[in-house]
Amino acid sequence: MTSRPLWEIGAQGTELGVSPESFVPSSQALGRTVAAVRRCTTCGHAAVVELPSPEEINGAYSDAIDEVSLREEAGQVETGHRLLLLLEKFVEPGTFLDVGAWTGSLVEAARQRGWKARGLEPSEWAVSRARERGLDVVSSTFEDAAIEARSLRGLAMCDVLEHLADPAAALAHARGLVQPHGGLVLTVPDAGSPLARVLGRRWWSVLPMHLQYFTRGSMDLLLRRTGWEPVLTRSHPKVFTVRYYAERVAGYAPSAADALTRATARLGLADRLMAPNFFDRMMIVALPRD
């Protein structure tokens, strides 16, 4: 396999490194990675070339706290409903596991839809919040969790694979946990999208916690190599408040973000939910292959 540099970020783009502050969902460390990123010239997949140690990564996620997430839970539950509606086109509700559950919004959506749902999450703070919501979410990484083989009807890995040092191992492990008539639903940023290519290293999914940068082609190839058959692939807009999207502008222009945030409050729009589709995120439903 040959590769070429994708983003020449260098030291000026890695000040935050591996830390709880930079490994949270609302991180504003746009355009920063923990090391140089290279892209495979064959499949288009890109990855950080010098991976942090597992101890560094696990420690950062364990200590991560993101109060912004609490305000955005209603939108994330709605995002979960939209995601599960697509999974349910292929899989009947049953036992469900959300890997990387954060504060439990997808678990909550699954429970509302009749799934017997639980979640795994390394952040101690997020697990505490999920339990406050009455949800079955435990503090664990995917590889360390004790899950019986072929015990799951549905498994979700949403905004997870791009954070992993070895996504192939995670998908292969997931394949052994899902029942023959079950399915996997996953979401990842789409580094092959037109927007990602235009913005380059200034694309908002170039972040310190992202170690992998998938394209639709590389994601399809990885799934097939690990025992999965993709049956549905489409873009994946996420539901947040207008305030949240206004605040995200701070990664590019802090003063503009402040003005937009104040304007949304003044107009009474701040808490309105919205899901703009930038076509730079992908959602895939995959079924186990025989």
Sequence and secondary structure as in RCSB ss.txt:
>XXXX:A:sequence
MTSRPLWEIGAQGTELGVSPESFVPSSQALGRTVAAVRRCTTCGHAAVVELPSPEEINGAYSDAIDEVSLREEAG
QVETGHRLLLLLEKFVEPGTFLDVGAWTGSLVEAARQRGWKARGLEPSEWAVSRARERGLDVVSSTFEDAAIEAR
SLRGLAMCDVLEHLADPAAALAHARGLVQPHGGLVLTVPDAGSPLARVLGRRWWSVLPMHLQYFTRGSMDLLLRR
TGWEPVLTRSHPKVFTVRYYAERVAGYAPSAADALTRATARLGLADRLMAPNFFDRMMIVALPRD
>XXXX:A:secstr
  EEEEE   GGG SS S TTTSSTT   TT  SS EEEETTT  EEESS   HHHHHHHHHT   THHHHTHHH
HHHHHHHHHHHHTTT  S EEEEET TTSHHHHHHHHTT EEEEEES HHHHHHHHHTT  EEE  TTTS   TT
 EEEEEEET GGG S HHHHHHHHHTTEEEEEEEEEEEE TTSHHHHHHGGGSTT  TT  EE  HHHHHHHHHH
TTEEEEEEEE    EEHHHHHHHGGGT HHHHHHHHHHHHHTT TT EE    S EEEEEEEE  
